[in-house]
Amino acid sequence: MNSSSPQLPSSIASVLITAITPREAERLIDLLGQLQAALWEVHGEAILAAGDDPTQDDGTAEHPSPSPDDDSPF
């Protein structure tokens, strides 16, 4: 059994919260900062290790360009 955690693709999340007071916004930003710190504490070393791993595909590798004859919409 593989003891390492599965590699999930990176993603970007967006949160839209409307009609809050400035004080509520400050508290929310503080909470998000605490969440970021907790996640970094738990997963930071794995993130740095994955960034140093040359075998890790980060999705930026060059892919062959499609054939000029290919009229596929994909």
PDB file of N, CA, C and O in Angstrom:
ATOM      1  N   MET A   1       0.840  -1.179   0.000  1.00  0.00           N
ATOM      2  CA  MET A   1       0.000   0.000   0.000  1.00  0.00           C
ATOM      3  C   MET A   1       0.883   1.239   0.000  1.00  0.00           C
ATOM      4  O   MET A   1       1.853   1.307   0.754  1.00  0.00           O
ATOM      5  N   ASN A   2       0.569   2.187  -0.809  1.00  0.00           N
ATOM      6  CA  ASN A   2       1.328   3.417  -0.919  1.00  0.00           C
ATOM      7  C   ASN A   2       0.945   4.352   0.222  1.00  0.00           C
ATOM      8  O   ASN A   2      -0.228   4.694   0.377  1.00  0.00           O
ATOM      9  N   SER A   3       1.941   4.775   1.034  1.00  0.00           N
ATOM     10  CA  SER A   3       1.641   5.606   2.193  1.00  0.00           C
ATOM     11  C   SER A   3       1.587   7.082   1.863  1.00  0.00           C
ATOM     12  O   SER A   3       1.146   7.878   2.692  1.00  0.00           O
ATOM     13  N   SER A   4       2.027   7.476   0.665  1.00  0.00           N
ATOM     14  CA  SER A   4       1.988   8.896   0.320  1.00  0.00           C
ATOM     15  C   SER A   4       0.572   9.297  -0.069  1.00  0.00           C
ATOM     16  O   SER A   4      -0.216   8.483  -0.552  1.00  0.00           O
ATOM     17  N   SER A   5       0.272  10.568   0.152  1.00  0.00           N
ATOM     18  CA  SER A   5      -1.063  11.045  -0.185  1.00  0.00           C
ATOM     19  C   SER A   5      -1.189  11.175  -1.698  1.00  0.00           C
ATOM     20  O   SER A   5      -0.196  11.422  -2.383  1.00  0.00           O
ATOM     21  N   PRO A   6      -2.400  11.010  -2.227  1.00  0.00           N
ATOM     22  CA  PRO A   6      -2.585  11.123  -3.679  1.00  0.00           C
ATOM     23  C   PRO A   6      -2.313  12.547  -4.133  1.00  0.00           C
ATOM     24  O   PRO A   6      -2.571  13.502  -3.401  1.00  0.00           O
ATOM     25  N   GLN A   7      -1.793  12.683  -5.342  1.00  0.00           N
ATOM     26  CA  GLN A   7      -1.494  13.991  -5.905  1.00  0.00           C
ATOM     27  C   GLN A   7      -2.749  14.530  -6.575  1.00  0.00           C
ATOM     28  O   GLN A   7      -3.219  13.974  -7.568  1.00  0.00           O
ATOM     29  N   LEU A   8      -3.282  15.602  -6.035  1.00  0.00           N
ATOM     30  CA  LEU A   8      -4.458  16.228  -6.606  1.00  0.00           C
ATOM     31  C   LEU A   8      -4.030  17.418  -7.442  1.00  0.00           C
ATOM     32  O   LEU A   8      -3.055  18.091  -7.106  1.00  0.00           O
ATOM     33  N   PRO A   9      -4.735  17.685  -8.515  1.00  0.00           N
ATOM     34  CA  PRO A   9      -4.371  18.839  -9.332  1.00  0.00           C
ATOM     35  C   PRO A   9      -4.598  20.129  -8.560  1.00  0.00           C
ATOM     36  O   PRO A   9      -5.505  20.222  -7.733  1.00  0.00           O
ATOM     37  N   SER A  10      -3.769  21.115  -8.838  1.00  0.00           N
ATOM     38  CA  SER A  10      -3.952  22.420  -8.222  1.00  0.00           C
ATOM     39  C   SER A  10      -5.232  23.044  -8.749  1.00  0.00           C
ATOM     40  O   SER A  10      -5.635  22.804  -9.887  1.00  0.00           O
ATOM     41  N   SER A  11      -5.854  23.836  -7.916  1.00  0.00           N
ATOM     42  CA  SER A  11      -7.059  24.512  -8.358  1.00  0.00           C
ATOM     43  C   SER A  11      -7.140  25.864  -7.676  1.00  0.00           C
ATOM     44  O   SER A  11      -6.469  26.117  -6.675  1.00  0.00           O
ATOM     45  N   ILE A  12      -7.942  26.694  -8.217  1.00  0.00           N
ATOM     46  CA  ILE A  12      -8.165  28.022  -7.673  1.00  0.00           C
ATOM     47  C   ILE A  12      -9.613  28.097  -7.237  1.00  0.00           C
ATOM     48  O   ILE A  12     -10.521  27.732  -7.983  1.00  0.00           O
ATOM     49  N   ALA A  13      -9.817  28.571  -6.030  1.00  0.00           N
ATOM     50  CA  ALA A  13     -11.170  28.720  -5.511  1.00  0.00           C
ATOM     51  C   ALA A  13     -11.491  30.196  -5.395  1.00  0.00           C
ATOM     52  O   ALA A  13     -10.619  31.017  -5.113  1.00  0.00           O
ATOM     53  N   SER A  14     -12.713  30.511  -5.607  1.00  0.00           N
ATOM     54  CA  SER A  14     -13.160  31.888  -5.489  1.00  0.00           C
ATOM     55  C   SER A  14     -14.367  31.922  -4.566  1.00  0.00           C
ATOM     56  O   SER A  14     -15.267  31.088  -4.662  1.00  0.00           O
ATOM     57  N   VAL A  15     -14.369  32.901  -3.675  1.00  0.00           N
ATOM     58  CA  VAL A  15     -15.481  33.053  -2.740  1.00  0.00           C
ATOM     59  C   VAL A  15     -16.006  34.468  -2.875  1.00  0.00           C
ATOM     60  O   VAL A  15     -15.237  35.428  -2.821  1.00  0.00           O
ATOM     61  N   LEU A  16     -17.286  34.599  -3.046  1.00  0.00           N
ATOM     62  CA  LEU A  16     -17.916  35.909  -3.153  1.00  0.00           C
ATOM     63  C   LEU A  16     -18.884  36.053  -1.995  1.00  0.00           C
ATOM     64  O   LEU A  16     -19.853  35.302  -1.881  1.00  0.00           O
ATOM     65  N   ILE A  17     -18.613  37.023  -1.140  1.00  0.00           N
ATOM     66  CA  ILE A  17     -19.485  37.278   0.001  1.00  0.00           C
ATOM     67  C   ILE A  17     -19.899  38.741  -0.095  1.00  0.00           C
ATOM     68  O   ILE A  17     -19.061  39.639  -0.027  1.00  0.00           O
ATOM     69  N   THR A  18     -21.163  38.965  -0.249  1.00  0.00           N
ATOM     70  CA  THR A  18     -21.650  40.336  -0.433  1.00  0.00           C
ATOM     71  C   THR A  18     -22.350  40.834   0.824  1.00  0.00           C
ATOM     72  O   THR A  18     -22.727  40.057   1.701  1.00  0.00           O
ATOM     73  N   ALA A  19     -22.509  42.124   0.884  1.00  0.00           N
ATOM     74  CA  ALA A  19     -23.280  42.790   1.934  1.00  0.00           C
ATOM     75  C   ALA A  19     -22.758  42.493   3.336  1.00  0.00           C
ATOM     76  O   ALA A  19     -23.529  42.160   4.235  1.00  0.00           O
ATOM     77  N   ILE A  20     -21.433  42.618   3.516  1.00  0.00           N
ATOM     78  CA  ILE A  20     -20.893  42.475   4.857  1.00  0.00           C
ATOM     79  C   ILE A  20     -20.309  43.814   5.292  1.00  0.00           C
ATOM     80  O   ILE A  20     -19.925  44.639   4.463  1.00  0.00           O
ATOM     81  N   THR A  21     -20.249  44.009   6.584  1.00  0.00           N
ATOM     82  CA  THR A  21     -19.702  45.255   7.108  1.00  0.00           C
ATOM     83  C   THR A  21     -18.177  45.202   7.039  1.00  0.00           C
ATOM     84  O   THR A  21     -17.602  44.122   6.906  1.00  0.00           O
ATOM     85  N   PRO A  22     -17.525  46.351   7.126  1.00  0.00           N
ATOM     86  CA  PRO A  22     -16.053  46.347   7.139  1.00  0.00           C
ATOM     87  C   PRO A  22     -15.484  45.498   8.278  1.00  0.00           C
ATOM     88  O   PRO A  22     -14.478  44.813   8.094  1.00  0.00           O
ATOM     89  N   ARG A  23     -16.110  45.537   9.437  1.00  0.00           N
ATOM     90  CA  ARG A  23     -15.635  44.730  10.577  1.00  0.00           C
ATOM     91  C   ARG A  23     -15.763  43.237  10.268  1.00  0.00           C
ATOM     92  O   ARG A  23     -14.855  42.466  10.577  1.00  0.00           O
ATOM     93  N   GLU A  24     -16.864  42.825   9.670  1.00  0.00           N
ATOM     94  CA  GLU A  24     -17.034  41.422   9.294  1.00  0.00           C
ATOM     95  C   GLU A  24     -15.999  41.020   8.249  1.00  0.00           C
ATOM     96  O   GLU A  24     -15.470  39.909   8.296  1.00  0.00           O
ATOM     97  N   ALA A  25     -15.708  41.912   7.311  1.00  0.00           N
ATOM     98  CA  ALA A  25     -14.701  41.629   6.286  1.00  0.00           C
ATOM     99  C   ALA A  25     -13.332  41.432   6.930  1.00  0.00           C
ATOM    100  O   ALA A  25     -12.598  40.520   6.550  1.00  0.00           O
ATOM    101  N   GLU A  26     -12.979  42.278   7.902  1.00  0.00           N
ATOM    102  CA  GLU A  26     -11.708  42.120   8.616  1.00  0.00           C
ATOM    103  C   GLU A  26     -11.635  40.778   9.321  1.00  0.00           C
ATOM    104  O   GLU A  26     -10.605  40.106   9.272  1.00  0.00           O
ATOM    105  N   ARG A  27     -12.707  40.385   9.969  1.00  0.00           N
ATOM    106  CA  ARG A  27     -12.731  39.102  10.682  1.00  0.00           C
ATOM    107  C   ARG A  27     -12.619  37.938   9.709  1.00  0.00           C
ATOM    108  O   ARG A  27     -11.954  36.944   9.998  1.00  0.00           O
ATOM    109  N   LEU A  28     -13.268  38.060   8.555  1.00  0.00           N
ATOM    110  CA  LEU A  28     -13.188  37.013   7.544  1.00  0.00           C
ATOM    111  C   LEU A  28     -11.769  36.899   6.991  1.00  0.00           C
ATOM    112  O   LEU A  28     -11.254  35.794   6.821  1.00  0.00           O
ATOM    113  N   ILE A  29     -11.141  38.035   6.711  1.00  0.00           N
ATOM    114  CA  ILE A  29      -9.763  38.020   6.214  1.00  0.00           C
ATOM    115  C   ILE A  29      -8.833  37.396   7.249  1.00  0.00           C
ATOM    116  O   ILE A  29      -7.943  36.621   6.898  1.00  0.00           O
ATOM    117  N   ASP A  30      -9.036  37.728   8.519  1.00  0.00           N
ATOM    118  CA  ASP A  30      -8.233  37.145   9.588  1.00  0.00           C
ATOM    119  C   ASP A  30      -8.436  35.626   9.645  1.00  0.00           C
ATOM    120  O   ASP A  30      -7.475  34.869   9.782  1.00  0.00           O
ATOM    121  N   LEU A  31      -9.692  35.193   9.538  1.00  0.00           N
ATOM    122  CA  LEU A  31      -9.982  33.755   9.554  1.00  0.00           C
ATOM    123  C   LEU A  31      -9.315  33.043   8.381  1.00  0.00           C
ATOM    124  O   LEU A  31      -8.758  31.958   8.549  1.00  0.00           O
ATOM    125  N   LEU A  32      -9.370  33.644   7.201  1.00  0.00           N
ATOM    126  CA  LEU A  32      -8.729  33.046   6.026  1.00  0.00           C
ATOM    127  C   LEU A  32      -7.215  32.968   6.209  1.00  0.00           C
ATOM    128  O   LEU A  32      -6.588  31.993   5.794  1.00  0.00           O
ATOM    129  N   GLY A  33      -6.629  33.987   6.827  1.00  0.00           N
ATOM    130  CA  GLY A  33      -5.201  33.962   7.118  1.00  0.00           C
ATOM    131  C   GLY A  33      -4.835  32.832   8.070  1.00  0.00           C
ATOM    132  O   GLY A  33      -3.815  32.167   7.894  1.00  0.00           O
ATOM    133  N   GLN A  34      -5.675  32.619   9.082  1.00  0.00           N
ATOM    134  CA  GLN A  34      -5.441  31.520  10.017  1.00  0.00           C
ATOM    135  C   GLN A  34      -5.562  30.172   9.308  1.00  0.00           C
ATOM    136  O   GLN A  34      -4.778  29.258   9.562  1.00  0.00           O
ATOM    137  N   LEU A  35      -6.534  30.056   8.430  1.00  0.00           N
ATOM    138  CA  LEU A  35      -6.714  28.822   7.663  1.00  0.00           C
ATOM    139  C   LEU A  35      -5.511  28.570   6.767  1.00  0.00           C
ATOM    140  O   LEU A  35      -5.031  27.440   6.681  1.00  0.00           O
ATOM    141  N   GLN A  36      -5.019  29.607   6.101  1.00  0.00           N
ATOM    142  CA  GLN A  36      -3.845  29.473   5.247  1.00  0.00           C
ATOM    143  C   GLN A  36      -2.641  29.009   6.065  1.00  0.00           C
ATOM    144  O   GLN A  36      -1.901  28.123   5.637  1.00  0.00           O
ATOM    145  N   ALA A  37      -2.443  29.606   7.241  1.00  0.00           N
ATOM    146  CA  ALA A  37      -1.316  29.230   8.094  1.00  0.00           C
ATOM    147  C   ALA A  37      -1.425  27.777   8.545  1.00  0.00           C
ATOM    148  O   ALA A  37      -0.426  27.057   8.572  1.00  0.00           O
ATOM    149  N   ALA A  38      -2.631  27.345   8.900  1.00  0.00           N
ATOM    150  CA  ALA A  38      -2.825  25.961   9.344  1.00  0.00           C
ATOM    151  C   ALA A  38      -2.565  24.982   8.203  1.00  0.00           C
ATOM    152  O   ALA A  38      -1.929  23.947   8.402  1.00  0.00           O
ATOM    153  N   LEU A  39      -3.056  25.307   7.011  1.00  0.00           N
ATOM    154  CA  LEU A  39      -2.826  24.430   5.856  1.00  0.00           C
ATOM    155  C   LEU A  39      -1.345  24.367   5.511  1.00  0.00           C
ATOM    156  O   LEU A  39      -0.835  23.297   5.179  1.00  0.00           O
ATOM    157  N   TRP A  40      -0.653  25.489   5.584  1.00  0.00           N
ATOM    158  CA  TRP A  40       0.772  25.511   5.276  1.00  0.00           C
ATOM    159  C   TRP A  40       1.539  24.683   6.301  1.00  0.00           C
ATOM    160  O   TRP A  40       2.473  23.960   5.954  1.00  0.00           O
ATOM    161  N   GLU A  41       1.136  24.794   7.570  1.00  0.00           N
ATOM    162  CA  GLU A  41       1.815  24.028   8.620  1.00  0.00           C
ATOM    163  C   GLU A  41       1.679  22.522   8.366  1.00  0.00           C
ATOM    164  O   GLU A  41       2.627  21.765   8.575  1.00  0.00           O
ATOM    165  N   VAL A  42       0.516  22.101   7.922  1.00  0.00           N
ATOM    166  CA  VAL A  42       0.267  20.679   7.695  1.00  0.00           C
ATOM    167  C   VAL A  42       0.864  20.198   6.369  1.00  0.00           C
ATOM    168  O   VAL A  42       1.441  19.112   6.315  1.00  0.00           O
ATOM    169  N   HIS A  43       0.735  20.988   5.306  1.00  0.00           N
ATOM    170  CA  HIS A  43       1.094  20.529   3.963  1.00  0.00           C
ATOM    171  C   HIS A  43       2.283  21.243   3.339  1.00  0.00           C
ATOM    172  O   HIS A  43       2.679  20.900   2.225  1.00  0.00           O
ATOM    173  N   GLY A  44       2.861  22.219   4.017  1.00  0.00           N
ATOM    174  CA  GLY A  44       3.925  23.029   3.442  1.00  0.00           C
ATOM    175  C   GLY A  44       5.134  22.232   2.990  1.00  0.00           C
ATOM    176  O   GLY A  44       5.650  22.456   1.895  1.00  0.00           O
ATOM    177  N   GLU A  45       5.593  21.300   3.823  1.00  0.00           N
ATOM    178  CA  GLU A  45       6.772  20.508   3.452  1.00  0.00           C
ATOM    179  C   GLU A  45       6.513  19.673   2.213  1.00  0.00           C
ATOM    180  O   GLU A  45       7.390  19.553   1.357  1.00  0.00           O
ATOM    181  N   ALA A  46       5.325  19.092   2.099  1.00  0.00           N
ATOM    182  CA  ALA A  46       4.988  18.283   0.921  1.00  0.00           C
ATOM    183  C   ALA A  46       4.927  19.152  -0.328  1.00  0.00           C
ATOM    184  O   ALA A  46       5.324  18.720  -1.410  1.00  0.00           O
ATOM    185  N   ILE A  47       4.434  20.371  -0.180  1.00  0.00           N
ATOM    186  CA  ILE A  47       4.365  21.286  -1.323  1.00  0.00           C
ATOM    187  C   ILE A  47       5.765  21.634  -1.801  1.00  0.00           C
ATOM    188  O   ILE A  47       6.046  21.606  -2.999  1.00  0.00           O
ATOM    189  N   LEU A  48       6.646  21.963  -0.854  1.00  0.00           N
ATOM    190  CA  LEU A  48       8.020  22.295  -1.225  1.00  0.00           C
ATOM    191  C   LEU A  48       8.740  21.098  -1.822  1.00  0.00           C
ATOM    192  O   LEU A  48       9.493  21.247  -2.785  1.00  0.00           O
ATOM    193  N   ALA A  49       8.518  19.906  -1.263  1.00  0.00           N
ATOM    194  CA  ALA A  49       9.157  18.700  -1.783  1.00  0.00           C
ATOM    195  C   ALA A  49       8.673  18.401  -3.201  1.00  0.00           C
ATOM    196  O   ALA A  49       9.466  18.008  -4.056  1.00  0.00           O
ATOM    197  N   ALA A  50       7.387  18.583  -3.451  1.00  0.00           N
ATOM    198  CA  ALA A  50       6.850  18.329  -4.796  1.00  0.00           C
ATOM    199  C   ALA A  50       7.423  19.330  -5.792  1.00  0.00           C
ATOM    200  O   ALA A  50       7.634  18.990  -6.956  1.00  0.00           O
ATOM    201  N   GLY A  51       7.677  20.552  -5.354  1.00  0.00           N
ATOM    202  CA  GLY A  51       8.256  21.556  -6.230  1.00  0.00           C
ATOM    203  C   GLY A  51       9.694  21.253  -6.579  1.00  0.00           C
ATOM    204  O   GLY A  51      10.174  21.662  -7.636  1.00  0.00           O
ATOM    205  N   ASP A  52      10.399  20.534  -5.700  1.00  0.00           N
ATOM    206  CA  ASP A  52      11.791  20.177  -5.941  1.00  0.00           C
ATOM    207  C   ASP A  52      11.940  18.875  -6.711  1.00  0.00           C
ATOM    208  O   ASP A  52      13.039  18.547  -7.157  1.00  0.00           O
ATOM    209  N   ASP A  53      10.851  18.127  -6.876  1.00  0.00           N
ATOM    210  CA  ASP A  53      10.892  16.822  -7.521  1.00  0.00           C
ATOM    211  C   ASP A  53      10.853  16.986  -9.040  1.00  0.00           C
ATOM    212  O   ASP A  53       9.822  17.380  -9.584  1.00  0.00           O
ATOM    213  N   PRO A  54      11.962  16.690  -9.742  1.00  0.00           N
ATOM    214  CA  PRO A  54      11.973  16.872 -11.201  1.00  0.00           C
ATOM    215  C   PRO A  54      11.057  15.904 -11.936  1.00  0.00           C
ATOM    216  O   PRO A  54      10.736  16.137 -13.101  1.00  0.00           O
ATOM    217  N   THR A  55      10.627  14.826 -11.289  1.00  0.00           N
ATOM    218  CA  THR A  55       9.736  13.874 -11.955  1.00  0.00           C
ATOM    219  C   THR A  55       8.285  14.300 -11.855  1.00  0.00           C
ATOM    220  O   THR A  55       7.425  13.706 -12.506  1.00  0.00           O
ATOM    221  N   GLN A  56       7.996  15.312 -11.058  1.00  0.00           N
ATOM    222  CA  GLN A  56       6.627  15.785 -10.875  1.00  0.00           C
ATOM    223  C   GLN A  56       6.221  16.627 -12.074  1.00  0.00           C
ATOM    224  O   GLN A  56       6.913  17.585 -12.417  1.00  0.00           O
ATOM    225  N   ASP A  57       5.100  16.283 -12.723  1.00  0.00           N
ATOM    226  CA  ASP A  57       4.601  17.048 -13.863  1.00  0.00           C
ATOM    227  C   ASP A  57       3.742  18.188 -13.339  1.00  0.00           C
ATOM    228  O   ASP A  57       2.683  17.963 -12.752  1.00  0.00           O
ATOM    229  N   ASP A  58       4.204  19.405 -13.553  1.00  0.00           N
ATOM    230  CA  ASP A  58       3.451  20.556 -13.064  1.00  0.00           C
ATOM    231  C   ASP A  58       2.527  21.142 -14.125  1.00  0.00           C
ATOM    232  O   ASP A  58       1.931  22.197 -13.914  1.00  0.00           O
ATOM    233  N   GLY A  59       2.409  20.474 -15.245  1.00  0.00           N
ATOM    234  CA  GLY A  59       1.493  20.928 -16.286  1.00  0.00           C
ATOM    235  C   GLY A  59       2.082  21.981 -17.201  1.00  0.00           C
ATOM    236  O   GLY A  59       1.401  22.450 -18.113  1.00  0.00           O
ATOM    237  N   THR A  60       3.341  22.371 -16.981  1.00  0.00           N
ATOM    238  CA  THR A  60       3.935  23.402 -17.822  1.00  0.00           C
ATOM    239  C   THR A  60       4.838  22.825 -18.903  1.00  0.00           C
ATOM    240  O   THR A  60       5.407  23.571 -19.700  1.00  0.00           O
ATOM    241  N   ALA A  61       4.971  21.512 -18.935  1.00  0.00           N
ATOM    242  CA  ALA A  61       5.816  20.889 -19.956  1.00  0.00           C
ATOM    243  C   ALA A  61       5.228  21.175 -21.338  1.00  0.00           C
ATOM    244  O   ALA A  61       4.013  21.263 -21.510  1.00  0.00           O
ATOM    245  N   GLU A  62       6.116  21.315 -22.306  1.00  0.00           N
ATOM    246  CA  GLU A  62       5.639  21.587 -23.660  1.00  0.00           C
ATOM    247  C   GLU A  62       4.926  20.363 -24.227  1.00  0.00           C
ATOM    248  O   GLU A  62       5.374  19.228 -24.072  1.00  0.00           O
ATOM    249  N   HIS A  63       3.826  20.626 -24.874  1.00  0.00           N
ATOM    250  CA  HIS A  63       3.063  19.567 -25.521  1.00  0.00           C
ATOM    251  C   HIS A  63       3.174  19.800 -27.024  1.00  0.00           C
ATOM    252  O   HIS A  63       3.258  20.944 -27.473  1.00  0.00           O
ATOM    253  N   PRO A  64       3.175  18.730 -27.795  1.00  0.00           N
ATOM    254  CA  PRO A  64       3.271  18.917 -29.243  1.00  0.00           C
ATOM    255  C   PRO A  64       2.080  19.714 -29.761  1.00  0.00           C
ATOM    256  O   PRO A  64       0.951  19.549 -29.300  1.00  0.00           O
ATOM    257  N   SER A  65       2.357  20.571 -30.717  1.00  0.00           N
ATOM    258  CA  SER A  65       1.266  21.364 -31.282  1.00  0.00           C
ATOM    259  C   SER A  65       0.423  20.474 -32.195  1.00  0.00           C
ATOM    260  O   SER A  65       0.933  19.512 -32.770  1.00  0.00           O
ATOM    261  N   PRO A  66      -0.852  20.789 -32.327  1.00  0.00           N
ATOM    262  CA  PRO A  66      -1.723  19.962 -33.164  1.00  0.00           C
ATOM    263  C   PRO A  66      -1.325  20.067 -34.632  1.00  0.00           C
ATOM    264  O   PRO A  66      -0.723  21.046 -35.071  1.00  0.00           O
ATOM    265  N   SER A  67      -1.671  19.057 -35.346  1.00  0.00           N
ATOM    266  CA  SER A  67      -1.396  19.021 -36.783  1.00  0.00           C
ATOM    267  C   SER A  67      -2.220  20.102 -37.480  1.00  0.00           C
ATOM    268  O   SER A  67      -3.369  20.340 -37.108  1.00  0.00           O
ATOM    269  N   PRO A  68      -1.636  20.764 -38.499  1.00  0.00           N
ATOM    270  CA  PRO A  68      -2.411  21.775 -39.235  1.00  0.00           C
ATOM    271  C   PRO A  68      -3.640  21.186 -39.937  1.00  0.00           C
ATOM    272  O   PRO A  68      -4.591  21.906 -40.242  1.00  0.00           O
ATOM    273  N   ASP A  69      -3.613  19.881 -40.187  1.00  0.00           N
ATOM    274  CA  ASP A  69      -4.739  19.229 -40.853  1.00  0.00           C
ATOM    275  C   ASP A  69      -5.849  18.859 -39.883  1.00  0.00           C
ATOM    276  O   ASP A  69      -6.923  18.433 -40.310  1.00  0.00           O
ATOM    277  N   ASP A  70      -5.614  19.010 -38.607  1.00  0.00           N
ATOM    278  CA  ASP A  70      -6.584  18.607 -37.594  1.00  0.00           C
ATOM    279  C   ASP A  70      -7.663  19.679 -37.460  1.00  0.00           C
ATOM    280  O   ASP A  70      -7.375  20.792 -37.020  1.00  0.00           O
ATOM    281  N   ASP A  71      -8.894  19.357 -37.833  1.00  0.00           N
ATOM    282  CA  ASP A  71      -9.983  20.320 -37.708  1.00  0.00           C
ATOM    283  C   ASP A  71     -10.883  19.999 -36.528  1.00  0.00           C
ATOM    284  O   ASP A  71     -12.028  20.445 -36.466  1.00  0.00           O
ATOM    285  N   SER A  72     -10.356  19.223 -35.595  1.00  0.00           N
ATOM    286  CA  SER A  72     -11.110  18.867 -34.392  1.00  0.00           C
ATOM    287  C   SER A  72     -11.309  20.099 -33.522  1.00  0.00           C
ATOM    288  O   SER A  72     -10.393  20.911 -33.399  1.00  0.00           O
ATOM    289  N   PRO A  73     -12.492  20.262 -32.910  1.00  0.00           N
ATOM    290  CA  PRO A  73     -12.709  21.420 -32.044  1.00  0.00           C
ATOM    291  C   PRO A  73     -11.988  21.300 -30.707  1.00  0.00           C
ATOM    292  O   PRO A  73     -12.006  22.242 -29.914  1.00  0.00           O
ATOM    293  N   PHE A  74     -11.357  20.168 -30.443  1.00  0.00           N
ATOM    294  CA  PHE A  74     -10.709  19.969 -29.151  1.00  0.00           C
ATOM    295  C   PHE A  74      -9.222  20.091 -29.269  1.00  0.00           C
ATOM    296  O   PHE A  74      -8.511  19.952 -28.274  1.00  0.00           O
TER     297      PHE A  74
END
